[in-house]
Each structure stands twice: as structure tokens, then as C-alpha cells.
Amino acid sequence: MKFRPLHDRVVVRRVTAEEKTRGGIIIPDTAQEKPMEGEVIAVGPGARNETGEIVALDVKAGDRILFGKWSGTEVKLDGEELIIMKESDIMGIVEGQPSAK
């Protein structure tokens, strides 16, 4: 199934959380916090400004981003958990790291 977000919305896949600490301690699933980092899967065309023109988004598919802990709405598409959020919920783009797989 293909999903195309509308306006200034972005579809994000969370990156997998680390299962070990730097010291080698294994963290059980129940104690792990959901990561606040993700990969952009799809973006909408952009929001309209006061004059009615569409303003393109700053993020694009494939970008690795940081977002707030309570940002967006979690949905399940084709069995995969994704987050749909507005671009304004994104805090920034992480550069210089390989994208999540």
C-alpha cells in the first residue's frame, strides 16, 4: 500500500533503539524508551502561506531526524509502525550518519 501525506505532514519510521549500554549491560524491551530519532519515509507537498502559495518542506524522504517525545500520531501501515507528524514537530536533521535500515 502506498501512503501520501497531505500538506506539511511527514511519515517517519523510528530507528531501532540500542539494546545494550556502552558498558555492555543489556536493556530489556520493557525498560527501553522509544527513540526520538527516525527516518523520513514520505513528505507532503507543503503548507500554504498567507497568499495561498505552497511552501515546500525542508525535509525529504531518507533524512534522519530528531523529534519530540510526544510528537505525531502512531499508525500501523502494512504491519509496520510509523509516525505521522507535522514538519513543525521535527527538531532537526541529523547529518553525517548513515540512514536507518
Rosetta blueprint (number, residue, H / E / L):
1 M L
2 K L
3 F L
4 R L
5 P L
6 L L
7 H L
8 D L
9 R E
10 V E
11 V E
12 V E
13 R E
14 R E
15 V L
16 T L
17 A L
18 E L
19 E L
20 K E
21 T L
22 R L
23 G L
24 G L
25 I L
26 I E
27 I L
28 P L
29 D H
30 T H
31 A H
32 Q L
33 E L
34 K L
35 P L
36 M L
37 E E
38 G E
39 E E
40 V E
41 I E
42 A E
43 V E
44 G L
45 P L
46 G L
47 A E
48 R E
49 N L
50 E L
51 T L
52 G L
53 E L
54 I E
55 V E
56 A L
57 L L
58 D L
59 V L
60 K L
61 A L
62 G L
63 D L
64 R E
65 I E
66 L E
67 F E
68 G L
69 K L
70 W L
71 S L
72 G L
73 T E
74 E E
75 V E
76 K E
77 L E
78 D L
79 G L
80 E E
81 E E
82 L E
83 I E
84 I E
85 M E
86 K E
87 E H
88 S H
89 D H
90 I E
91 M E
92 G E
93 I E
94 V E
95 E L
96 G L
97 Q L
98 P L
99 S L
100 A L
101 K L
